[in-house]
């Protein structure tokens, strides 16, 4: 399950509550407030708010737990419009949402397919426009070849994409490149199957 996104109001709060929140706002007098936001894709999420040896579980969008100092948290139901209005400055300054790109490779090489080569400029431009971003590159292969060979090839593919970003001026210290060989197939196949959708580098920009 993806990590839930919550709005946090803080005055004096426990570390367990801090771990649940995404951003800070005006607190209730002498206490803490946590509001659960809906997931973008509609999947369910939940957080637990603990205070004064008691807890409340937030599992519905815009549920709010208010915990005043030394008191157990009280569960309330907020409205979407109310939350959007109250926390408008936080929403306005929130960092860009993570994005994901995929580039595909020719068989048994570190050469991009023609389609991915054509898309490279757009991917680089969109990523470079995100100030302060970090990039995770995960290389993959199809099931042709031995496992050790595919591990090395997948890493080489990720490193090739990393070099493209560095050449455009993206800081190398904010890029992580790894190879997963044939362990995480996008399209499950038998061994020794040539499948372009598995020969890829996933680009996670956050």
C-alpha contacts under 8 A as a table, 3 or more apart, distances in Angstrom:
res1	aa1	res2	aa2	distance
1	X	45	X	7.30
2	X	45	X	7.51
3	X	45	X	7.42
4	X	20	X	7.92
4	X	36	X	7.42
4	X	37	X	7.45
4	X	38	X	7.92
4	X	39	X	7.00
4	X	45	X	5.51
4	X	46	X	6.36
4	X	47	X	7.04
5	X	20	X	7.94
5	X	21	X	6.78
5	X	22	X	6.02
5	X	36	X	6.34
5	X	37	X	5.59
5	X	38	X	7.38
5	X	39	X	7.27
6	X	20	X	6.82
6	X	21	X	4.91
6	X	22	X	5.45
6	X	23	X	7.39
6	X	34	X	6.45
6	X	35	X	5.37
6	X	36	X	4.47
6	X	37	X	5.44
7	X	21	X	5.77
7	X	22	X	5.89
7	X	23	X	5.58
7	X	24	X	6.60
7	X	25	X	7.47
7	X	33	X	7.91
7	X	34	X	5.51
7	X	35	X	4.95
7	X	36	X	6.50
7	X	37	X	7.30
8	X	18	X	7.93
8	X	21	X	5.34
8	X	22	X	6.84
8	X	23	X	5.70
8	X	24	X	4.89
8	X	25	X	6.12
8	X	32	X	7.31
8	X	33	X	5.62
8	X	34	X	4.53
8	X	35	X	6.52
9	X	24	X	5.36
9	X	25	X	4.64
9	X	26	X	5.34
9	X	27	X	4.25
9	X	28	X	7.08
9	X	32	X	5.37
9	X	33	X	4.59
9	X	34	X	6.21
10	X	13	X	6.25
10	X	24	X	6.56
10	X	25	X	6.79
10	X	26	X	6.70
10	X	27	X	4.66
10	X	28	X	7.55
10	X	31	X	6.52
10	X	32	X	4.79
10	X	33	X	6.61
11	X	27	X	5.50
11	X	28	X	7.29
11	X	29	X	7.20
11	X	30	X	5.65
11	X	31	X	5.21
11	X	32	X	5.96
12	X	30	X	6.62
12	X	31	X	5.77
12	X	32	X	6.73
12	X	69	X	6.94
13	X	17	X	6.58
13	X	18	X	7.16
13	X	31	X	6.88
13	X	32	X	5.98
13	X	69	X	7.94
14	X	17	X	5.48
14	X	18	X	6.62
14	X	51	X	7.37
15	X	18	X	4.96
15	X	19	X	6.48
16	X	19	X	5.51
16	X	20	X	7.11
16	X	49	X	7.58
16	X	50	X	7.00
17	X	20	X	5.38
17	X	21	X	6.99
17	X	49	X	5.91
17	X	50	X	6.76
18	X	21	X	5.68
20	X	47	X	6.55
20	X	48	X	7.67
20	X	49	X	7.87
21	X	24	X	7.71
21	X	34	X	7.14
23	X	90	X	7.40
25	X	87	X	7.21
25	X	90	X	7.58
27	X	30	X	7.49
27	X	31	X	6.43
27	X	32	X	5.87
27	X	33	X	6.39
28	X	31	X	5.46
28	X	32	X	6.28
28	X	33	X	6.75
28	X	66	X	7.74
28	X	68	X	7.46
29	X	68	X	7.44
30	X	68	X	5.68
30	X	69	X	5.61
31	X	66	X	7.27
31	X	67	X	5.46
31	X	68	X	3.78
31	X	69	X	4.93
32	X	66	X	5.79
32	X	67	X	5.12
32	X	68	X	6.10
32	X	69	X	7.73
33	X	64	X	6.83
33	X	65	X	5.66
33	X	66	X	4.50
33	X	67	X	6.35
34	X	49	X	7.67
34	X	64	X	5.51
34	X	65	X	5.33
34	X	66	X	6.69
35	X	62	X	5.70
35	X	63	X	5.68
35	X	64	X	4.29
35	X	65	X	6.59
36	X	46	X	7.45
36	X	47	X	7.47
36	X	58	X	6.61
36	X	59	X	7.53
36	X	60	X	7.20
36	X	61	X	5.58
36	X	62	X	5.08
36	X	63	X	5.67
36	X	64	X	6.55
37	X	61	X	5.21
37	X	62	X	5.49
38	X	42	X	6.81
38	X	44	X	7.76
38	X	45	X	7.65
38	X	60	X	7.78
38	X	61	X	4.87
38	X	62	X	7.25
39	X	42	X	5.18
39	X	43	X	5.95
39	X	44	X	7.02
39	X	45	X	7.20
40	X	43	X	7.70
44	X	59	X	7.40
44	X	60	X	7.95
45	X	59	X	6.02
45	X	60	X	7.78
46	X	57	X	6.88
46	X	58	X	5.37
46	X	59	X	4.33
46	X	60	X	7.42
47	X	57	X	5.89
47	X	58	X	5.34
47	X	59	X	6.79
48	X	55	X	6.65
48	X	56	X	5.79
48	X	57	X	4.56
48	X	58	X	6.26
49	X	55	X	5.40
49	X	56	X	5.33
49	X	57	X	6.41
49	X	58	X	7.74
49	X	65	X	7.03
49	X	73	X	7.13
50	X	53	X	6.84
50	X	54	X	5.65
50	X	55	X	4.19
50	X	56	X	6.63
50	X	72	X	7.68
50	X	73	X	7.02
51	X	54	X	5.46
51	X	55	X	6.21
51	X	67	X	6.64
51	X	70	X	7.30
51	X	71	X	6.75
51	X	72	X	5.41
51	X	73	X	6.17
52	X	70	X	5.50
52	X	71	X	5.45
52	X	72	X	5.19
52	X	73	X	7.97
53	X	72	X	7.16
54	X	72	X	5.43
54	X	73	X	7.05
55	X	72	X	6.93
55	X	73	X	6.36
56	X	65	X	7.01
56	X	73	X	6.32
56	X	74	X	7.29
56	X	75	X	6.76
58	X	63	X	5.95
58	X	64	X	7.10
58	X	65	X	7.39
58	X	75	X	7.90
59	X	63	X	7.26
60	X	63	X	5.65
62	X	77	X	6.30
62	X	78	X	5.22
62	X	79	X	6.24
62	X	80	X	6.36
62	X	83	X	7.49
63	X	75	X	7.16
63	X	76	X	5.89
63	X	77	X	4.51
63	X	78	X	5.69
64	X	75	X	5.81
64	X	76	X	5.02
64	X	77	X	5.82
64	X	78	X	6.34
65	X	73	X	5.77
65	X	74	X	5.36
65	X	75	X	4.57
65	X	76	X	6.11
66	X	73	X	5.22
66	X	74	X	5.18
66	X	75	X	6.60
66	X	76	X	7.68
67	X	70	X	7.95
67	X	71	X	6.06
67	X	72	X	5.86
67	X	73	X	4.03
67	X	74	X	6.24
68	X	71	X	5.38
68	X	72	X	7.39
68	X	73	X	7.17
78	X	82	X	6.88
78	X	83	X	6.92
79	X	82	X	5.21
79	X	83	X	6.30
80	X	83	X	5.25
80	X	84	X	6.13
81	X	84	X	5.16
81	X	85	X	6.13
82	X	85	X	5.25
82	X	86	X	6.02
83	X	86	X	5.16
83	X	87	X	5.94
83	X	88	X	7.97
84	X	87	X	5.50
84	X	88	X	5.51
84	X	91	X	7.67
85	X	88	X	5.16
87	X	90	X	5.37
87	X	91	X	6.47
88	X	91	X	5.20
88	X	92	X	6.11
89	X	92	X	5.06
89	X	93	X	6.31
90	X	93	X	5.29
90	X	94	X	6.01
91	X	94	X	5.21
96	X	130	X	7.52
96	X	206	X	7.73
97	X	206	X	6.90
98	X	204	X	7.12
98	X	205	X	5.49
98	X	206	X	4.32
99	X	204	X	6.05
99	X	205	X	5.28
99	X	206	X	6.64
100	X	202	X	7.06
100	X	203	X	5.52
100	X	204	X	4.68
100	X	205	X	6.21
101	X	123	X	7.17
101	X	202	X	5.97
101	X	203	X	4.95
101	X	204	X	6.67
102	X	200	X	6.54
102	X	201	X	5.72
102	X	202	X	4.63
102	X	203	X	5.94
103	X	112	X	7.18
103	X	116	X	5.28
103	X	120	X	7.86
103	X	200	X	5.47
103	X	201	X	5.37
103	X	202	X	6.70
103	X	203	X	7.92
104	X	112	X	5.80
104	X	113	X	5.83
104	X	116	X	5.87
104	X	196	X	6.76
104	X	197	X	6.83
104	X	198	X	7.90
104	X	199	X	5.65
104	X	200	X	4.26
104	X	201	X	6.56
105	X	109	X	6.90
105	X	110	X	6.39
105	X	111	X	5.61
105	X	112	X	4.22
105	X	113	X	5.02
105	X	116	X	7.76
105	X	196	X	6.90
105	X	199	X	5.38
105	X	200	X	5.83
106	X	109	X	5.76
106	X	110	X	7.12
106	X	111	X	5.73
106	X	112	X	5.88
106	X	113	X	5.41
106	X	196	X	7.16
106	X	199	X	7.34
107	X	194	X	7.28
107	X	196	X	7.37
107	X	199	X	7.45
108	X	153	X	7.85
109	X	153	X	7.63
110	X	153	X	7.50
110	X	156	X	6.89
110	X	157	X	5.33
110	X	160	X	7.29
112	X	115	X	7.95
112	X	116	X	5.88
112	X	117	X	5.61
113	X	116	X	5.26
113	X	117	X	6.02
114	X	117	X	5.05
114	X	118	X	6.23
115	X	118	X	5.20
115	X	119	X	6.37
116	X	119	X	4.90
116	X	120	X	6.11
117	X	120	X	5.28
118	X	121	X	6.93
119	X	122	X	5.52
119	X	123	X	6.36
120	X	123	X	5.13
120	X	124	X	6.10
121	X	124	X	5.19
121	X	125	X	6.07
122	X	125	X	5.13
122	X	126	X	6.09
123	X	126	X	5.35
123	X	127	X	6.15
124	X	127	X	5.23
124	X	128	X	6.00
124	X	165	X	6.70
124	X	168	X	7.90
125	X	128	X	5.22
125	X	129	X	6.17
126	X	129	X	5.30
126	X	130	X	7.00
127	X	130	X	5.52
127	X	133	X	7.61
127	X	205	X	6.94
128	X	131	X	6.95
128	X	170	X	6.89
130	X	133	X	5.64
133	X	174	X	7.52
133	X	205	X	6.45
133	X	206	X	5.54
134	X	174	X	5.00
134	X	175	X	6.09
134	X	205	X	5.81
134	X	206	X	5.40
135	X	174	X	6.28
135	X	175	X	4.76
135	X	176	X	6.27
135	X	203	X	6.81
135	X	204	X	5.64
135	X	205	X	4.67
135	X	206	X	6.49
136	X	175	X	5.91
136	X	176	X	4.82
136	X	177	X	6.07
136	X	178	X	7.99
136	X	202	X	7.96
136	X	203	X	5.96
136	X	204	X	5.06
136	X	205	X	6.57
137	X	158	X	5.63
137	X	161	X	7.66
137	X	162	X	7.33
137	X	175	X	7.43
137	X	176	X	6.01
137	X	177	X	4.63
137	X	178	X	6.21
137	X	201	X	6.42
137	X	202	X	5.69
137	X	203	X	4.88
137	X	204	X	6.44
138	X	154	X	7.87
138	X	155	X	7.72
138	X	158	X	5.96
138	X	177	X	6.08
138	X	178	X	5.07
138	X	179	X	5.56
138	X	180	X	6.84
138	X	201	X	5.39
138	X	202	X	5.13
138	X	203	X	6.77
139	X	154	X	4.43
139	X	155	X	5.58
139	X	156	X	7.69
139	X	157	X	5.75
139	X	158	X	4.79
139	X	177	X	7.70
139	X	178	X	6.20
139	X	179	X	4.48
139	X	180	X	5.95
139	X	181	X	7.03
139	X	200	X	6.06
139	X	201	X	4.33
139	X	202	X	6.51
140	X	150	X	7.89
140	X	151	X	7.97
140	X	153	X	7.96
140	X	154	X	4.70
140	X	155	X	7.75
140	X	157	X	7.81
140	X	179	X	6.21
140	X	180	X	5.43
140	X	181	X	4.93
140	X	182	X	5.98
140	X	183	X	7.87
140	X	184	X	7.30
140	X	185	X	7.61
140	X	198	X	6.43
140	X	199	X	5.57
140	X	200	X	5.27
140	X	201	X	6.06
141	X	144	X	7.94
141	X	150	X	6.11
141	X	151	X	7.99
141	X	153	X	7.29
141	X	154	X	5.75
141	X	180	X	7.83
141	X	181	X	5.27
141	X	182	X	5.06
141	X	185	X	7.80
141	X	198	X	5.55
141	X	199	X	4.33
141	X	200	X	6.55
142	X	181	X	7.81
142	X	182	X	5.62
142	X	185	X	7.06
142	X	192	X	7.85
142	X	193	X	6.81
142	X	194	X	6.21
142	X	195	X	5.80
142	X	196	X	7.27
142	X	197	X	7.97
142	X	198	X	4.87
142	X	199	X	5.39
143	X	182	X	5.76
143	X	189	X	7.38
143	X	190	X	7.21
143	X	191	X	5.09
143	X	192	X	4.93
143	X	193	X	5.51
143	X	194	X	6.94
143	X	195	X	7.96
144	X	191	X	6.51
144	X	192	X	3.93
144	X	193	X	5.64
144	X	194	X	6.26
145	X	149	X	6.65
145	X	150	X	6.53
145	X	192	X	6.57
146	X	149	X	5.36
146	X	150	X	6.23
147	X	150	X	5.13
147	X	151	X	6.16
147	X	181	X	6.90
147	X	182	X	7.19
148	X	151	X	5.11
148	X	152	X	6.49
148	X	181	X	7.94
149	X	152	X	5.30
149	X	153	X	6.17
150	X	153	X	4.90
150	X	154	X	5.92
150	X	181	X	4.73
150	X	182	X	6.54
151	X	154	X	5.37
151	X	155	X	6.44
151	X	179	X	6.04
151	X	180	X	6.01
151	X	181	X	4.02
151	X	182	X	7.36
152	X	155	X	5.27
152	X	156	X	6.24
152	X	179	X	7.18
152	X	181	X	7.26
153	X	156	X	5.01
153	X	157	X	6.27
153	X	179	X	7.75
153	X	181	X	7.16
154	X	157	X	5.15
154	X	158	X	6.42
154	X	178	X	7.81
154	X	179	X	4.68
154	X	180	X	6.25
154	X	181	X	5.17
154	X	201	X	7.90
155	X	158	X	5.08
155	X	159	X	6.12
155	X	177	X	7.15
155	X	178	X	5.55
155	X	179	X	3.97
155	X	180	X	7.35
155	X	181	X	7.70
156	X	159	X	4.99
156	X	160	X	6.10
156	X	179	X	7.66
157	X	160	X	5.09
157	X	161	X	6.53
157	X	179	X	7.94
157	X	200	X	7.83
157	X	201	X	6.71
158	X	161	X	5.29
158	X	162	X	6.23
158	X	177	X	5.51
158	X	178	X	6.36
158	X	179	X	6.66
158	X	201	X	5.96
159	X	162	X	4.85
159	X	163	X	6.16
159	X	177	X	6.09
159	X	178	X	7.94
160	X	163	X	5.16
160	X	164	X	6.54
161	X	164	X	5.07
161	X	165	X	6.64
161	X	201	X	7.79
162	X	165	X	5.29
162	X	166	X	6.30
162	X	172	X	7.78
162	X	175	X	6.91
162	X	177	X	6.90
163	X	166	X	4.97
163	X	167	X	5.97
164	X	167	X	5.23
164	X	168	X	6.52
165	X	168	X	5.18
165	X	169	X	6.58
165	X	170	X	5.40
166	X	169	X	5.06
166	X	170	X	4.84
166	X	171	X	6.28
166	X	172	X	5.90
167	X	170	X	7.31
170	X	174	X	7.89
171	X	174	X	5.69
171	X	175	X	7.28
172	X	175	X	5.37
173	X	176	X	7.84
180	X	183	X	5.85
180	X	184	X	6.82
181	X	184	X	7.59
182	X	185	X	6.07
182	X	198	X	7.88
185	X	188	X	5.56
185	X	189	X	7.90
185	X	198	X	5.59
186	X	197	X	6.48
186	X	198	X	5.40
187	X	195	X	7.79
187	X	197	X	6.72
187	X	198	X	6.32
189	X	193	X	6.45
190	X	193	X	6.10
195	X	198	X	5.66
195	X	199	X	6.89
196	X	199	X	5.12
196	X	200	X	7.59
197	X	200	X	6.64
